[in-house]
Amino acid sequence: MAKRAKAYVLDTWAVIAYLEDEPSAPQIADLIANAHEEEVPVYMTVVNVGEVWYTIAREISESDANASIKELHDLRIRFEDVNWALTLEAARFKSQHKMSYADCYAAALAKAQRGELVTGDKEFKSLEDQIKIQWV
């Protein structure tokens, strides 16, 4: 039997894929639903939530961006504030890897929660030896 994750951390890529009904959306929806059934928390950093908001606001509208954030709340995704410890870990990842700073926050939260990062973003490949990644 597969070992159950302690937590899941969604990066911006996964959330945008879900919200825009991209090919991996059903897999992400199932993961969130199963996590809730098994009482496994699903997290995002507020940095990544902000990235989702501005991406949708820029591509569609602020109203749609607000509705998308409400949908994430309705899905019971926990928005985690950032503190110095998380920021320091994100900065370490950024100093050692070629990836966006927002992605570094998602990776830092996955490490801090001892959870699995849910993504399809290949930028995270270089972190496979440091964090658990659920590729979607």
N, C-alpha and C positions, 0 to 999 in steps of 0.2 A: 504494500500500500504506500502511495506517495506521502511524503511528509508534508503536513499542512504548514503553510506560511504563517509567520507570527503577525505579519502586517503586509499590506501592499502600499506602494507609493506610485501614484500616477504622475508621469511627466506630461509636459505640455503636448507632445506629439500624440500620446495615447488619448488625451482628452479631446483634442481637435479631431482626431480620427473618429472618435465616438460621436461627437456632436455633429460632424459633417457626414455621418453615415458612410464612411469609407469602408473598404473591404474588411478591415480588422474590427469594425464596430461591433458585430455580433459577439466576437470573442471577448472583447472588453466588457460588453454588457453582461455576458455570462460570468465573467470573473467577478465583477462587482456584485451581482446577485448571489453567487456562491459564497463570496466573502461574507456578505450579510447573513446568509443562512448559517454559516459556520462561526459567526461572531468574530470574524477577523477584521480588524479595522482597515479602512482605506483612507490614505492620506494624500494631501498635496501641500506643498509650501505655498504661502501667500505670494511668493515671488512667481511661482508657476501659474497660480490663479490669475495674477496680474497679467502675465504673458498671454494667457488664454483670452482675457478680457480685451486687451489692446489689439490682439490679432483679429478678433471678430469685429470689434468696433471699426477697425481700419478697413476690413474687407467688406463688411455689411453695414452695421450701424451700432451706435451706442445702445439703443433699445434692444437689439438682438444680443449684444454682449451682456447686458444686464439679465436678460432672460436665460442665457446660457449659464451664468453664475448661479441663478436661482435653481436651475435644473441640477447643477452639481450639489447644491445644498439639499435639494429634494432627494437626491441619491444617497444622502447621508455621508458624503465625502467630507472628511475632517480637514479643515484648513488650518495648517500649523504656522504660527508666527515664527519668525526667525529670531535667534538670539546670537550672542557672540560665539558660542561653541559651534553652532550650526554654520555660521558665517565663516569661521576659521576653517572648518572642514571643507566647505565649498571652495574657499580660496586656495586651500591645498590642492584640491582636484584641479582647479583652474591653472595653478602654477605648474602642474606636472602633465597636463593633457590639453590637447587642442579641442576644446569644446566650449559651448556658450556658457556664460556665467549662470544663467537660469537653470540650465541642465545640471550644473555642478550642485546647485541647491537640492534638486530632486535626488541626486546621487548621495549627497550628504545626509538627507533625511532617511533614505533607505538604509544607509549604514547605521545611523543613530537608532533607528527602530528595529534593526536586525531583520528587516523585511526584504521583500522582493520589489525591485523597480520594474514597473510595467511600461514597456516602450517598444517601438519599432525603429527608433532613431539610432542609426549606425554610429553616431558620435560616442555612444556608450560602450562600444566594443572594447576600447582600451581599458575599461574598468571591470571587465568580467572576472578578473582575479581578485578584486577588492570588494565587490558587492554582488548579491544575487540579482539576476536579471531574468524576468519573464518576457520573452520576445513575443510580440503580437504582430 
